[in-house]
Amino acid sequence: MKVLNSLKSAKKRHRDCRVVRRKGRVYVINKTNRRFKARQG
């Protein structure tokens, strides 16, 4: 998992990436290709 100050680039890496908010943090998750994970905040 990468910690990024902007998740826009992480969202564009794969077409199945989703931006999810959990506990005040913003995550990029991907169900089909699980290496594309990122966190902000």
N, CA and C atoms as a LAMMPS dump frame, in Angstrom:
ITEM: TIMESTEP
0
ITEM: NUMBER OF ATOMS
123
ITEM: BOX BOUNDS ff ff ff
-5.0000000000000000e+02 5.0000000000000000e+02
-5.0000000000000000e+02 5.0000000000000000e+02
-5.0000000000000000e+02 5.0000000000000000e+02
ITEM: ATOMS id mol type element x y z
1 1 1 N 0.837 -1.181 0
2 1 2 C 0 0 0
3 1 3 C 0.879 1.242 0
4 2 1 N 0.535 2.184 -0.844
5 2 2 C 1.281 3.43 -0.922
6 2 3 C 0.478 4.542 -0.254
7 3 1 N 1.167 5.423 0.411
8 3 2 C 0.548 6.61 0.991
9 3 3 C 0.853 7.774 0.054
10 4 1 N -0.19 8.351 -0.501
11 4 2 C -0.029 9.409 -1.507
12 4 3 C -0.727 10.674 -1.045
13 5 1 N -0.217 11.824 -1.495
14 5 2 C -0.902 13.07 -1.173
15 5 3 C -1.989 13.394 -2.192
16 6 1 N -2.014 12.677 -3.315
17 6 2 C -3.115 12.823 -4.265
18 6 3 C -3.454 11.446 -4.815
19 7 1 N -4.735 11.098 -4.791
20 7 2 C -5.134 9.755 -5.222
21 7 3 C -5.59 9.719 -6.667
22 8 1 N -5.531 10.868 -7.333
23 8 2 C -5.997 10.897 -8.722
24 8 3 C -5.147 10.011 -9.624
25 9 1 N -3.836 10.021 -9.401
26 9 2 C -2.951 9.183 -10.212
27 9 3 C -3.155 7.714 -9.91
28 10 1 N -3.433 7.397 -8.635
29 10 2 C -3.626 5.998 -8.26
30 10 3 C -4.918 5.438 -8.851
31 11 1 N -5.921 6.308 -9
32 11 2 C -7.187 5.851 -9.543
33 11 3 C -7.069 5.518 -11.028
34 12 1 N -6.156 6.201 -11.728
35 12 2 C -6.04 6.001 -13.172
36 12 3 C -5.185 4.793 -13.544
37 13 1 N -4.558 4.146 -12.546
38 13 2 C -3.655 3.05 -12.884
39 13 3 C -4.376 1.842 -13.468
40 14 1 N -5.636 1.633 -13.047
41 14 2 C -6.37 0.464 -13.508
42 14 3 C -7.83 0.864 -13.588
43 15 1 N -8.582 0.237 -14.48
44 15 2 C -9.957 0.71 -14.668
45 15 3 C -10.898 0.258 -13.562
46 16 1 N -10.492 -0.729 -12.744
47 16 2 C -11.36 -1.198 -11.666
48 16 3 C -11.082 -0.535 -10.324
49 17 1 N -10.232 0.482 -10.3
50 17 2 C -9.897 1.136 -9.035
51 17 3 C -11.093 1.919 -8.507
52 18 1 N -11.305 1.813 -7.202
53 18 2 C -12.383 2.541 -6.542
54 18 3 C -11.8 3.394 -5.428
55 19 1 N -12.368 4.585 -5.243
56 19 2 C -11.977 5.453 -4.138
57 19 3 C -12.993 5.256 -3.017
58 20 1 N -12.511 4.876 -1.828
59 20 2 C -13.374 4.538 -0.703
60 20 3 C -12.94 5.35 0.502
61 21 1 N -13.922 5.866 1.28
62 21 2 C -13.614 6.583 2.516
63 21 3 C -13.892 5.667 3.691
64 22 1 N -12.878 5.501 4.558
65 22 2 C -13.046 4.695 5.768
66 22 3 C -12.352 5.395 6.923
67 23 1 N -13.138 5.683 7.975
68 23 2 C -12.596 6.255 9.226
69 23 3 C -11.798 7.519 8.968
70 24 1 N -12.288 8.377 8.089
71 24 2 C -11.62 9.64 7.812
72 24 3 C -10.445 9.54 6.867
73 25 1 N -10.119 8.349 6.404
74 25 2 C -9.044 8.179 5.434
75 25 3 C -9.632 7.815 4.087
76 26 1 N -8.911 8.181 3.035
77 26 2 C -9.355 7.886 1.679
78 26 3 C -8.457 6.789 1.122
79 27 1 N -9.082 5.733 0.617
80 27 2 C -8.337 4.594 0.088
81 27 3 C -8.679 4.382 -1.376
82 28 1 N -7.713 3.869 -2.123
83 28 2 C -7.98 3.334 -3.459
84 28 3 C -7.843 1.83 -3.339
85 29 1 N -8.919 1.11 -3.688
86 29 2 C -8.888 -0.343 -3.633
87 29 3 C -9.245 -0.89 -4.997
88 30 1 N -8.833 -2.119 -5.235
89 30 2 C -9.082 -2.754 -6.524
90 30 3 C -9.33 -4.228 -6.258
91 31 1 N -10.552 -4.689 -6.579
92 31 2 C -10.905 -6.069 -6.286
93 31 3 C -10.237 -7.055 -7.243
94 32 1 N -10.062 -6.666 -8.501
95 32 2 C -9.544 -7.621 -9.476
96 32 3 C -8.026 -7.688 -9.453
97 33 1 N -7.35 -6.541 -9.259
98 33 2 C -5.897 -6.533 -9.225
99 33 3 C -5.475 -5.905 -7.907
100 34 1 N -5.176 -6.742 -6.922
101 34 2 C -5.057 -6.258 -5.549
102 34 3 C -3.768 -5.515 -5.255
103 35 1 N -2.833 -5.426 -6.215
104 35 2 C -1.631 -4.651 -5.904
105 35 3 C -1.891 -3.161 -5.93
106 36 1 N -2.941 -2.699 -6.594
107 36 2 C -3.205 -1.266 -6.716
108 36 3 C -3.958 -0.778 -5.487
109 37 1 N -3.213 -0.552 -4.4
110 37 2 C -3.824 -0.03 -3.188
111 37 3 C -3.098 1.256 -2.813
112 38 1 N -3.862 2.235 -2.344
113 38 2 C -3.244 3.483 -1.904
114 38 3 C -4.094 4.08 -0.796
115 39 1 N -3.424 4.906 0.044
116 39 2 C -4.113 5.532 1.15
117 39 3 C -3.746 7.006 1.196
118 40 1 N -4.707 7.818 1.604
119 40 2 C -4.463 9.249 1.783
120 40 3 C -5.041 9.673 3.125
121 41 1 N -4.27 10.465 3.896
122 41 2 C -4.777 10.973 5.165
123 41 3 C -4.468 10.09 6.347
